[in-house]
Amino acid sequence: MFDQATTTLLRVVLHEVCASVSRSETGARTHVASKMLEAANRGEMSPEGLRQVGREALSQAPTMWR
């Protein structure tokens, strides 16, 4: 489990990365969140590093999710 500061950081970065994704596109958002959580579990805690992971996940998400 992450502390409150890390959880807040993950939520903020997820919101930034998925700003252009409709809120109803839960599949894409879930995919991005999952990849960001994996990165955080590996120790990636910098905002820019998490943004990069999120952007890569979004670009690799199936087209129907975007």
N, C-alpha and C positions, 0 to 999 in steps of 0.2 A: 504494500500500500504506500502511496505517496503522501507527503505532508501537504498541508493546505497551500503553501506557496507554490509547490510544484504542480498541484492540481489546477490552481489558478492559471499558471503559465501555460499548461497544456490546453486549457479551455480557450485562453486568449489566442494562442497560436492557431488552434483549430478553427476558430472563428475567422481569423485573418486569411488563412489558406483557403477556406471554403466560402469566402465572401461572395464569389460569383456563382455558387452552387445553390440551387433552390433548397429551402428547408425541407421540402417534401422528398428530396433525393437522399433518403436515409442510407441507402446502400453505399453511395459514394462517400458520404460523411463517416459512416462506420468504417469503411476501408481505410480512409485517411487516419482516423482516430486510432485504429488498430496498429497501423504502422508507426505512428508517433509513440504509442505506448510501448511497443517493442523497442524502439530506439531509447526511450527513457529508461526502460529496464536494463538496457545495456550500458547506461551511464550518460547518455546524451542529454544534457540539461540546459544547453545554451539556447536562447531563443532562436538565433539564426540557424543553428544545427537542426532544431526541431522544425523550423519553417522549411528548410531544404528537404527534410525527410517527408514532410507533408506535401510539398509541391511535387516531389517525385511520385509519391503514392497517388496523387490526384491525376497526374499525367499518365499513369499506368493503369488507372481504373478503366474498366470496360466502357466503351462509348455510351452505352445505354444508361450509365450511371451519371453522365454529365449533361 
